[in-house]
Amino acid sequence: MEKVNVRNTFFLKGIQLCVDGREVDVIRKILTHKMELAIQRQEVGERVFRAIGESAPAFGMVGTLVGLVQMLSSMDDPTTIGRAMAIALLTTLYGLLIAQLIALTISDKLEAKNAIEKANRVLIIEAIIQIHERNNPTAVLDILEAYLPEKQRNLREDDPSPGANTGRRATDRPGGSVPMNRQATDRK
């Protein structure tokens, strides 16, 4: 186990739980709890940028009011009215730009990233459970393939290029074969 290089620490934790002989319910509970905590931590950043995006237009309006007060306070000098009006209008624009182009965009990207991360972790949990139950690799592939988008499933099955790595074992492809002395239960 120590010789295998696994970069995903969540997957590594699940494999370690399997190797340690934990029960399926315990593995699922530990990994689900770990997933929920990680997602909660990631959602903090999303909420911060969403709050900035929701409040930035209000700060722009405050700037508009400051510009209008400055404009009205200097009505006796017509040369300052234009500059004060520009400040009033620009602060509204800045508030909208900060909200729409920066803060809400970042928040939406973080939300999408969190959704992908959660889906990946659910997939990993399911894979760990299938590994723990020592299911046939082809059956595991079929179960986990349901998590892929339809387009990716079709690409894997319909790839006509010779020698393409479809993720399937040789016996699953037409004309494929595996040496007869190997069985699904053989372990290295």
TIVO-453162 format. One record per residue (C-alpha): residue number from 1; x, y, z. Coordinates in Angstrom, 2 decimals, m for minus. Last residue first. Example, Ala and Ser with C-alpha at 12.3 -4.5 7.8 and 13.67 -1.06 7.14 Angstrom:
REM TIVO-453162
{2 {13.67 m1.06 7.14}}
{1 {12.30 m4.50 7.80}}
END
This chain:
REM TIVO-453162
{188 {m0.75 m9.58 m6.62}}
{187 {m4.30 m10.79 m6.15}}
{186 {m6.19 m13.31 m8.27}}
{185 {m9.97 m13.10 m7.65}}
{184 {m10.81 m11.92 m11.16}}
{183 {m8.97 m14.91 m12.62}}
{182 {m5.71 m15.24 m14.50}}
{181 {m4.54 m18.61 m15.94}}
{180 {m6.72 m18.21 m19.05}}
{179 {m4.72 m15.28 m20.38}}
{178 {m7.10 m12.44 m21.23}}
{177 {m8.85 m11.96 m24.53}}
{176 {m10.38 m9.26 m26.63}}
{175 {m12.26 m10.00 m29.87}}
{174 {m15.07 m7.63 m28.97}}
{173 {m14.07 m5.58 m25.94}}
{172 {m15.05 m6.58 m22.41}}
{171 {m12.45 m9.34 m22.25}}
{170 {m9.64 m6.82 m22.78}}
{169 {m10.66 m4.84 m19.71}}
{168 {m12.44 m1.57 m20.14}}
{167 {m11.02 1.88 m19.44}}
{166 {m11.40 2.85 m23.04}}
{165 {m7.69 2.99 m23.76}}
{164 {m7.63 3.34 m27.50}}
{163 {m5.49 0.69 m29.18}}
{162 {m7.25 1.14 m32.46}}
{161 {m9.43 4.24 m32.67}}
{160 {m13.13 3.42 m32.85}}
{159 {m14.13 5.06 m29.56}}
{158 {m17.83 4.14 m29.27}}
{157 {m17.94 2.89 m25.68}}
{156 {m15.76 5.55 m24.07}}
{155 {m17.24 8.37 m26.11}}
{154 {m20.78 7.25 m25.29}}
{153 {m20.12 7.30 m21.56}}
{152 {m18.52 10.73 m21.86}}
{151 {m21.55 12.14 m23.66}}
{150 {m23.96 10.69 m21.08}}
{149 {m22.24 12.47 m18.17}}
{148 {m20.36 10.08 m15.92}}
{147 {m21.84 8.99 m12.59}}
{146 {m23.56 5.99 m14.20}}
{145 {m20.10 4.78 m15.22}}
{144 {m19.47 3.98 m11.56}}
{143 {m21.86 1.03 m11.56}}
{142 {m20.68 m0.28 m14.95}}
{141 {m17.04 0.09 m13.96}}
{140 {m17.68 m1.73 m10.68}}
{139 {m19.38 m4.56 m12.59}}
{138 {m16.37 m4.78 m14.90}}
{137 {m14.01 m4.76 m11.92}}
{136 {m15.92 m7.66 m10.28}}
{135 {m17.00 m6.68 m6.79}}
{134 {m14.64 m6.99 m3.86}}
{133 {m17.14 m5.50 m1.37}}
{132 {m14.42 m3.12 m0.20}}
{131 {m13.66 m2.13 m3.79}}
{130 {m17.34 m1.39 m4.42}}
{129 {m17.52 0.68 m1.22}}
{128 {m14.36 2.57 m2.21}}
{127 {m15.81 3.28 m5.67}}
{126 {m19.06 4.60 m4.14}}
{125 {m17.11 6.87 m1.82}}
{124 {m14.98 8.06 m4.75}}
{123 {m18.09 8.88 m6.80}}
{122 {m19.57 10.82 m3.89}}
{121 {m16.24 12.65 m3.65}}
{120 {m16.28 13.52 m7.33}}
{119 {m19.88 14.77 m7.13}}
{118 {m18.97 16.94 m4.14}}
{117 {m15.95 18.37 m5.94}}
{116 {m18.04 19.11 m9.03}}
{115 {m20.66 20.91 m6.93}}
{114 {m17.95 22.84 m5.08}}
{113 {m16.37 23.93 m8.39}}
{112 {m19.76 25.12 m9.64}}
{111 {m20.30 27.14 m6.44}}
{110 {m16.77 28.53 m6.63}}
{109 {m17.38 29.61 m10.22}}
{108 {m20.67 31.26 m9.26}}
{107 {m19.02 33.12 m6.38}}
{106 {m16.18 34.29 m8.62}}
{105 {m18.69 35.64 m11.14}}
{104 {m20.75 37.22 m8.35}}
{103 {m17.69 39.07 m7.00}}
{102 {m15.96 40.18 m10.18}}
{101 {m18.02 41.13 m13.20}}
{100 {m21.47 41.54 m11.65}}
{99 {m20.76 42.94 m8.20}}
{98 {m17.60 44.91 m8.88}}
{97 {m19.11 46.23 m12.10}}
{96 {m22.37 47.23 m10.43}}
{95 {m20.62 49.08 m7.60}}
{94 {m18.23 50.75 m10.04}}
{93 {m21.13 51.97 m12.18}}
{92 {m22.91 53.46 m9.18}}
{91 {m19.65 55.10 m8.09}}
{90 {m19.18 56.45 m11.59}}
{89 {m22.52 58.26 m11.69}}
{88 {m22.04 60.27 m8.49}}
{87 {m18.37 60.92 m9.19}}
{86 {m19.26 62.23 m12.66}}
{85 {m21.96 64.46 m11.16}}
{84 {m19.41 65.93 m8.74}}
{83 {m16.99 66.66 m11.62}}
{82 {m19.74 68.21 m13.74}}
{81 {m21.05 70.43 m10.91}}
{80 {m17.61 71.78 m10.05}}
{79 {m17.45 74.25 m12.98}}
{78 {m20.93 75.66 m12.18}}
{77 {m19.72 77.30 m8.93}}
{76 {m22.76 78.44 m6.86}}
{75 {m24.19 74.92 m6.89}}
{74 {m21.31 73.65 m4.76}}
{73 {m23.18 71.90 m1.98}}
{72 {m25.56 70.28 m4.46}}
{71 {m22.72 68.58 m6.33}}
{70 {m21.02 67.36 m3.16}}
{69 {m24.35 66.00 m1.90}}
{68 {m24.89 64.33 m5.28}}
{67 {m21.43 62.75 m5.21}}
{66 {m21.96 61.45 m1.66}}
{65 {m25.35 60.05 m2.71}}
{64 {m23.80 58.30 m5.68}}
{63 {m21.09 56.86 m3.47}}
{62 {m23.77 55.43 m1.21}}
{61 {m25.42 54.00 m4.33}}
{60 {m22.20 52.26 m5.26}}
{59 {m22.02 50.85 m1.73}}
{58 {m25.49 49.39 m2.31}}
{57 {m24.33 47.95 m5.66}}
{56 {m21.43 46.23 m3.85}}
{55 {m23.64 44.55 m1.22}}
{54 {m24.91 41.55 m3.18}}
{53 {m21.62 40.87 m4.90}}
{52 {m19.67 41.16 m1.66}}
{51 {m22.13 38.77 0.01}}
{50 {m21.75 36.31 m2.90}}
{49 {m17.96 36.58 m2.62}}
{48 {m18.06 35.71 1.09}}
{47 {m20.64 32.93 0.57}}
{46 {m18.47 31.22 m2.06}}
{45 {m15.42 31.45 0.16}}
{44 {m17.31 29.83 3.05}}
{43 {m18.67 27.10 0.75}}
{42 {m15.23 25.50 0.55}}
{41 {m15.12 24.84 4.28}}
{40 {m18.62 23.36 4.19}}
{39 {m17.63 21.12 1.26}}
{38 {m14.63 19.79 3.20}}
{37 {m16.77 19.11 6.26}}
{36 {m19.40 17.29 4.19}}
{35 {m16.78 15.13 2.48}}
{34 {m15.16 14.12 5.79}}
{33 {m18.57 13.19 7.17}}
{32 {m19.36 11.17 4.05}}
{31 {m15.97 9.45 4.24}}
{30 {m16.38 8.48 7.90}}
{29 {m20.00 7.32 7.52}}
{28 {m19.35 5.34 4.32}}
{27 {m16.32 3.63 5.85}}
{26 {m18.23 2.84 9.05}}
{25 {m21.17 1.41 7.09}}
{24 {m18.83 m0.70 4.93}}
{23 {m17.07 m2.20 7.95}}
{22 {m13.42 m1.37 8.57}}
{21 {m10.76 m3.90 7.57}}
{20 {m7.70 m1.64 7.83}}
{19 {m7.18 m2.07 4.10}}
{18 {m10.65 m0.71 3.43}}
{17 {m10.06 2.30 5.71}}
{16 {m6.73 2.91 3.98}}
{15 {m8.48 2.82 0.61}}
{14 {m10.92 5.44 1.82}}
{13 {m8.16 7.67 3.19}}
{12 {m6.24 7.36 m0.10}}
{11 {m9.35 8.34 m2.03}}
{10 {m9.70 11.49 0.09}}
{9 {m5.96 12.18 m0.17}}
{8 {m6.07 12.20 m3.98}}
{7 {m2.45 11.88 m5.11}}
{6 {m2.17 8.10 m4.76}}
{5 {1.36 6.77 m5.30}}
{4 {1.34 3.05 m4.49}}
{3 {4.42 1.84 m2.62}}
{2 {2.84 2.40 0.82}}
{1 {0.00 0.00 0.00}}
END
